[in-house]
Amino acid sequence: MWRMAITTIPGQQADIRLWTREEDVEPIAMRQLHNIAALPWVVKHVAVMPDVHYGKGATVGSVIAMRDAVSPAAVGVDIGCGMSAVRTSLRAADLPADLRRLRSGIEKAVPVGFGMHKGDVAFRAGDADNDKAGWDRFWARFEDLTPAVRGQSERALMQMGSLGGGNHFIEVCIDEDGAVWLMLHSGSRGIGNVLAQHHMEVARGLQHNQALPDPDLAVFLAHTPQMKAYRHDLYWAQEYARRNRAVMMRLVYDVVRKQFPRVKFDEAISCHHNYVAEETHFGEEVLVTRKGAIRAGHGDMGIIPGSMGTGSYIVRGLGNPESFCSASHGAGRRMSRNQARKRFTAQDLAEQTAGVECRKDSGVVDEIPGAYKNINEVIANQKDLVEVVAKLRQVVCVKG
């Protein structure tokens, strides 16, 4: 029998179910959750993951099932953002003591921050598709996206296979059995952001959204041209994100092969954690938005990363219906980026990432482990959502 959510809080339209302690949720995030729970389209309850924290419009770490409606803010601006992880045939003993060359090779192969590929595209037949025709069909669909992104085609093309900044990363990790893993976190890059911002603005202007407690929670309704347009662009952006991760992972494979020619790679684990899916829950067909949450249906493989220098988990879903078959997407921030920059220094970053080959300068202080929740506690709070398959520790971390 499933253990119920740690805390159930009554809401106006639906309850709020927390997989963490109520006192561990920021007041501003709790207000967001109550605003979400007041929406008339929400089904059953709002499921709140243990990595919950404040986000634009909808709370990060929220899983929302809606009847005939969807809120673009409940997906977020990085549509399709997610994770990929691959176990290699390498062992910890195969890695050199100095990992700077490996980190440098990855940074040269994969553009970070606002960077993009130069001169030629990074993708090729075999990346996310078995042949070139799949890529041709994907790019041909760009012409059918909202006219608001028509001028973004070249940028979208050249950013395919690039990392971005913020909490996006590429890592080399070692599990407790000594196996070496490759892991990365990224999404739909600039094109996904532009698409999300456009549709969020359209939704805010619709008449049925004018009385909402938070205009950022504006929704599209089923059987309307606005909903059709959003879902068309959304699913394209989710596919862009999936392909982007596949291209980057192959680029990282190429770097690793240069240094370890005999290396082999297992099948990749891949999961979105900012997305929409059509699913059936509690006997009803609904649109589920997971913002900072992964699908954890029975047997689903997932990735729950910690902050740089702490550790990450490969998990298998238990299919808990109370969470809409979901789990957390990471450790979750416990302070904002501005707060982290004011509180911590580059020296603090160096101390907290000791033993990890990574940037240790002021440009990434906002990503310091101290700005995030304890990943081990986050995992402990969702034992009824996932089982741990492997625990990883980072030895190389590339950030924008």
N, C-alpha and C positions, 0 to 999 in steps of 0.2 A: 504494500500500500504506500502511496506517495505521501511524504511529509508535506504539509501545507507550507505556503510561503511563511517566512519568519514573522512578518508583520502584515496585517491587513488593515488598511485605513479606509473608512467610508468616504466615498466621493459623491459628487452631485448626481452624475449620471451612471458612473461605474466605480467600483472599488479600486484601490491602489494596493497592489501586492508587492512587498519588498523582500528581496533576498539579501537583506542587510539590516542593520539596526536603524531605526528611524532617526536616532540622534546622529548617525553618520551621514545623513543626507543634508546638504547645505540648505538653509532656509529658502534661498532663491530657486534652487532646484525643486524643492518641495512645492513651492507655489506653481512652478511650471507643471508639475505632475497633477496638481489639483485642477489646473486649467485644462489639461488634456482630458482628465476624467470627467469634466463637465461637458465635453462635446457630445451632441446627441447621437452621433453615429458610432460611438465606441461600443464594442461588444464585450460583455462579461466583466472584464477588469483590465487595468493597465498593469503589465508585468514589468517589474523594475529590477534590473540586474545588480549584483553586488559592486560593480564598478561605476555606479551611477554618479553623474555630476552635471552641472549646469551646461546647457548648450543653447545655441540660437534657435528660438522658436520652440522646439521640442527638446526634452532632456536626453542627454547622452546616456545610453544604458536603458532605454525604454523600448518595450515591445507593445505595439498597439494594433489590435484587430478592429477593423471598421467594416460596417455594413454599407455597401454601395457608396463609399467615399474613401478618399485618401488625402493626406496632408503632405505637401512637398517638404515642409519643415521637419516632418517626422522621419524623413529620409536623410536630410541634410544636404549641404552644398557639394560634398565629395561623393557623388552618386557612385555606388558600386565599390567604394573603398573596402579593402579586405586584405587577406593574408594568403601566402603560399609558403609551403615548407616541404623540403625534400631530404630524406636520409641518404647519405652517400655511403660508399664502401670504405671510405677513409676512417681511420682510427685516430684517436687523440695523439698517439705516439707518432703518427705520420706527419703531423704539423710541425713546422720549424719553431724554434724558440722565439724568433723575431717574426712577427706577422705583418710587419709594415708593408712588405712587398705584395702580399695578398690583398690587403686593404687598398693599396695604391692601384693595383690592377683593376679592382672592382670600380673604384672611383673614376678611372679612365674610361671604362667600358660603359658605365651607366651614368648619364647626366643627372645631376642632383639640383635641388632648389628650383629656380626658374629656368634651368637649362634644358636644352633639347638637342637632338642629334643634328649634326651639320653635314651637309653635302649629299647624304643619301639616307634613305629610311633604314631603321634598325630591324624591322620584321622581315621574315622570309617564310617560304612554304615550310610547313612543319611546326611553326610557332602557333599553337592554339588550333591549327587546322592541319589536315593531312596534305593539302595542296594549295596552290596559289589561288584557285577559284574561290575558296572560302573567304580569303582576304578581299578579293575583288568584289564579291557580293556584299561584304561588310561595308567597305568604303563607298560602294554605290549608294547605299542607304543614307549617306550623309546629305545628299541633295534633298531628301524628304524631311529633314529636321526643320525646326522652326526657323524662319528667315532671320531671326535674331543672331544666329551663329554662322550665317553664310560667309562672313569674312574670316572665319576661324579655321577653315579647312586645312591650310598649309601648316598652321601651328599644331593642329590636332595630329596631322600626319607625322610631323617631326618630333612631337612629344611622346608618340607611341614608343614605349620602352624606356621611359625616364621615371625617376623616383619622386621628385617633388621635395618639399621641405616639411617643417613642423615635426609631427610624430612619425613620419614615414621613415623607413629604414631598410637596410639590407644587413643581414647578420650571418656570421659563421658561428655555429653553436656546437656544443658537445653534450650528449646525454649521459645519464648515470651509468650506462654500460660502456661508455667510451666511444660511441659512434659519433661521427661528425655530420652535422645537419647544415643545410642552407635554408634561410628563412628571409622573407621580405614582406613589407607592408606598404601598399600604395593603392591608388584609386584611378579615377577617370580624368585626372589632371585638369588643365585649364578648361577644356571643353565641357566637362561635367559640371564645373562650377558655373560657367556661363548659362548652361541649360537650366540648372537648378535655380539660379537667381531670377532668370526670366520667368519661369513658371510660378515661382513664389510670388512675384510681383503681379502676375495675372490673377492668381487666386485671391490676393488681398483686395482686388478691385471688384470681385463678384458680389452681387447684392446679398446672397444668403450668408455671407461671411461678415457683414457689417456689425453684427451685435455680439461677436465672439469676445470672450474675456481677454484674448491676446490675438491681435491681428496676424501675427506670424504663424498662427495655427490654422490659417485659412485652408479650406479643403476644396477639392474638385469632387463633383457628384457624378455618379454613374449615368451613362446614357446622355452625356453632354459633349459638345465638341471640345471643350477645354480639357475634360478628363481624357478623351481619346488622344488629343495632342500630347498631353503630359505623359501618358503611359507609353506612347510611341517613342518619344525622346528618351524617357527614363530607361526603357529596356535596351535601347541602343547604347546609352551611356554605361549601363551595367555590363554590357558585353565589351565595350571599350576597356573598362577597368579589368575585366578578366583577361582579355588579350594583352593588356599592358603588363600585367604581372607575368604572364607566360613568356613574353618577349624578354623581359628583364631576367627572368630565371635562366633562360637559355644563354643570355649574355654572361651571366655569372658562371654557368657551366663552362663556357668557353675559357674564362679566366682560370677556373680551377683546373681544367684539363691541361692548360699550358704548364702548370706547375706540377701536376700529378697526372701524367698521361694515361695511367691505367685505371683511373677512377671510374666508378659506375654509379648511376643514380637510380634510386627507387622511383616509383610513381609519385607524382606530386600530390600533396593535400592542398586543397584550395577552398576558400570560403569568403563570401561577402560578409560585411557587417554594417553596411549602410545601404539598405535596399528594400524593395517591395516584392512580395510574392503572393500569388493566389493560392490559398490553402483552405482546408476544412478543419474547423475547430469547434468542439462542443456541438457537432451536428450541423454546423452552418458554414456556408461558403463565404469567406471573408477576404479582405485585402489586408495583409499583415505587413506593417512597416517595422523593420528592425534598425534602430539608430544606435550604433555602438552595441550590437548584439549579434551573435551568430545563430544559425539554425542548429539545434541539437536534438533532431529526431533520433529515434532508436537506431543506433549503429552509425549515425553520421559522424565522420571524422572532422575535428575542428582544431583551431589554433588559438590559444589565449596567451598573448605575449605580456611579459612584464616590461618594466622600464630598462633602459640600457644599464647593464651592470648588475641586474638582479636575477633574472631567470625567466623562462617561459615554459608553457605546457602544451603538449599535444594531447588532445582529449577525444573521447568517444561519447556521443550523445546518448542519454538514457530515455529520451522521448517523454519527458514529463509534460502532461497536458496542461498543468496549471501555469506553466511558463510559455505556453503556446509553442512547446518544443524548442526552447531557446536557451542560450547561456550568454555569459559576458563575453566581451570582445577583447578585454585586456585588463590591466590593473586599474585604469581610470585615474584621472587627475584628482588630487586633493587640494591643489591651489592653482590659480590662473597663471598664465605665462608671465604677466606683469608682476604678480606677487613673487614668482620664482626668481625673476631677474633682480628684484629688490632684495630678496632674502639671501640668495646664494652667490658665490663668486666662482671664478674659474678654478681656483684652488679647491673649493668644495667639490666641484665637478670631478677634478682629477682624483681626489680622495675616494669619492663614491664610485668611480669607475675603475679603480685600481685592478689591474689584471686583464683589462679589456683594451684591445687596440682600437682606438676611436678618437674622434675629435675631443679635445679637452679645453676648448677656448670659450670665450664669453658669448660667441655666436650661438652656442647650443646649451647655454646654462638653463634655459627654460625647460629643457628636456632632462634635467638632472633627476636621478632616482628619487630624491627627497621631495620632488613635486608630485609624485604619484603615490597611490595607495599601495599597501603591501600585497604583492601578488599572491603570496601564500595564504593570506587571510581571504582574499577574493575567491580563490579556489575552494577553500574550506567552507565558504558560505554557499556553495552550489554543488554540494556532494549529491544532491538529489536531481541534479540537472545533467551532470557529466561524470565520467570516470576518467582518471588520469591514465594515459597510455605511456607517456614519457615526459620527464622533466629535463629541460635544457638549460645550459648556462652559456652566455655569450662569451666569445673570445675575440671576435671582430665585430664592430658595429659601424656602418657607414650611414651618415646622415647628411641632409642638405644644409 
